[in-house]
Amino acid sequence: MKIRLIIITFLIPVAYLKAQTISTVPAQDTTVYTRVDKNAAFPGGPAGLAQYLHVNLIYPESARKANLQGRVFVSFTVEKEGNLSNLTIAKGVSPEMDTEALRVLSSGPTWSPGQRGGVAVRSRYTLPLNFLLTDTAKTPFAPAEIPAQYPGGLPELNRYLNISLIYPARAREDNISGKVYVSFIVEKDGSLTDFKISKPLTPETDAEAIRLMKNSKKWIPATAKGSPIKQQCTILVNFQLDDR
């Protein structure tokens, strides 16, 4: 079953930033660094990572039935090309949760690699994933084998949100920035229904987040045993004022 209100905490790198130095990294360096000048990063930063996990992480059915919650720490190497390798559980909760944490990270997009002296290097990270049951998590939908997704995946969803979002005038005047979490159901035909604000910001930003999702194109529905199923989803809409 797809669980939409699973929260990821801020990215906690094992690699620590240090002052910029002249590079002494050999061209064929295979060292896995724990100290870098520039940390590796998920596309879109912490917000992009949170969005990816909200869309793709599935709460294990056995853990849900057993009312299991907790934080899984996954350690991994970000390679020079941005792919992840050597994923291990640094601190687990249950076999099912641990397996899901490894799956969702290993199936994600490539990262921007860490750097030392302006050169891409291998670096080690540890990332905590919170599994938290809420009322939304208890919604009786069938478990999905393939989760619902926006056509084109996360990059296209982010592109749609960035292009279509209209910053509310009141929020802009009041200098309000923040995130709005919108939950909805992806029906078997890909249409979206039952829109709700699961984490509000202001009435104006909440209304804009709902408008964006109501105007979204149809999604690719979740499937189980080769057939489309309904699924509860949650995405975050980021309201961030620029300097203009």
WORAGI-V941157 format. One record per residue. N is the residue number from 1. RES is the residue in one small letter. SS is DSSP state (2 for helix, 1 for strand, 0 for the rest). PSI is psi as a letter, one per 20 degrees, with the letter a starting at -180 (none if undefined). Layout:
n = [N;N]
res = [RES;RES]
ss = [SS;SS]
psi = [PSI;PSI]
//
This chain:
n = [1;2;3;4;5;6;7;8;9;10;11;12;13;14;15;16;17;18;19;20;21;22;23;24;25;26;27;28;29;30;31;32;33;34;35;36;37;38;39;40;41;42;43;44;45;46;47;48;49;50;51;52;53;54;55;56;57;58;59;60;61;62;63;64;65;66;67;68;69;70;71;72;73;74;75;76;77;78;79;80;81;82;83;84;85;86;87;88;89;90;91;92;93;94;95;96;97;98;99;100;101;102;103;104;105;106;107;108;109;110;111;112;113;114;115;116;117;118;119;120;121;122;123;124;125;126;127;128;129;130;131;132;133;134;135;136;137;138;139;140;141;142;143;144;145;146;147;148;149;150;151;152;153;154;155;156;157;158;159;160;161;162;163;164;165;166;167;168;169;170;171;172;173;174;175;176;177;178;179;180;181;182;183;184;185;186;187;188;189;190;191;192;193;194;195;196;197;198;199;200;201;202;203;204;205;206;207;208;209;210;211;212;213;214;215;216;217;218;219;220;221;222;223;224;225;226;227;228;229;230;231;232;233;234;235;236;237;238;239;240;241;242;243;244]
res = [m;k;i;r;l;i;i;i;t;f;l;i;p;v;a;y;l;k;a;q;t;i;s;t;v;p;a;q;d;t;t;v;y;t;r;v;d;k;n;a;a;f;p;g;g;p;a;g;l;a;q;y;l;h;v;n;l;i;y;p;e;s;a;r;k;a;n;l;q;g;r;v;f;v;s;f;t;v;e;k;e;g;n;l;s;n;l;t;i;a;k;g;v;s;p;e;m;d;t;e;a;l;r;v;l;s;s;g;p;t;w;s;p;g;q;r;g;g;v;a;v;r;s;r;y;t;l;p;l;n;f;l;l;t;d;t;a;k;t;p;f;a;p;a;e;i;p;a;q;y;p;g;g;l;p;e;l;n;r;y;l;n;i;s;l;i;y;p;a;r;a;r;e;d;n;i;s;g;k;v;y;v;s;f;i;v;e;k;d;g;s;l;t;d;f;k;i;s;k;p;l;t;p;e;t;d;a;e;a;i;r;l;m;k;n;s;k;k;w;i;p;a;t;a;k;g;s;p;i;k;q;q;c;t;i;l;v;n;f;q;l;d;d;r]
ss = [0;1;0;0;0;0;0;1;0;0;0;0;0;0;0;1;1;0;0;0;0;0;0;0;0;0;0;0;0;0;0;1;1;0;1;1;0;1;0;0;1;0;0;0;2;2;2;2;2;2;2;2;2;2;2;2;0;1;0;0;2;2;2;2;2;0;0;0;0;1;1;1;1;1;1;1;1;1;0;0;0;0;0;1;1;1;1;1;1;1;1;0;0;0;2;2;2;2;2;2;2;2;2;2;2;2;0;0;0;0;0;1;0;1;1;1;0;0;1;1;1;1;1;1;1;1;1;1;1;1;1;0;0;0;0;2;2;2;0;0;0;0;0;0;0;1;0;0;1;0;0;0;2;2;2;2;2;2;2;2;2;2;2;2;0;0;0;0;2;2;2;2;2;0;0;0;0;1;1;1;1;1;1;1;1;1;0;0;0;0;0;1;1;1;1;1;1;1;1;0;0;0;2;2;2;2;2;2;2;2;2;2;2;2;0;0;0;0;0;1;0;1;1;1;0;0;1;1;1;0;1;1;1;1;1;1;1;1;1;0;0;0;0;0]
psi = [p;p;p;i;l;p;p;p;r;q;p;o;q;h;p;q;q;r;q;p;r;p;p;k;p;q;h;k;p;j;p;o;q;i;p;r;h;p;q;q;q;q;p;j;a;h;g;h;g;g;g;g;h;h;h;h;p;p;p;p;g;h;h;g;h;j;k;p;r;a;p;p;p;p;p;r;p;o;r;h;i;i;q;q;r;l;p;q;o;h;o;r;g;q;h;g;g;g;g;h;g;g;g;h;h;h;j;r;r;q;r;p;r;r;q;p;k;j;p;p;r;p;q;p;q;p;p;p;p;p;o;p;p;a;h;h;i;j;p;m;q;q;p;p;h;o;q;q;q;q;p;i;a;g;g;h;g;h;g;g;g;h;h;i;p;o;p;p;g;g;h;g;h;j;l;p;q;a;q;p;p;p;q;r;p;o;r;h;j;i;q;p;r;l;p;q;o;h;o;r;f;r;h;g;h;g;h;h;g;g;g;g;h;h;i;q;r;q;r;o;q;q;q;p;k;j;q;q;r;q;p;p;q;p;r;p;o;o;o;o;p;a;j;none]
//
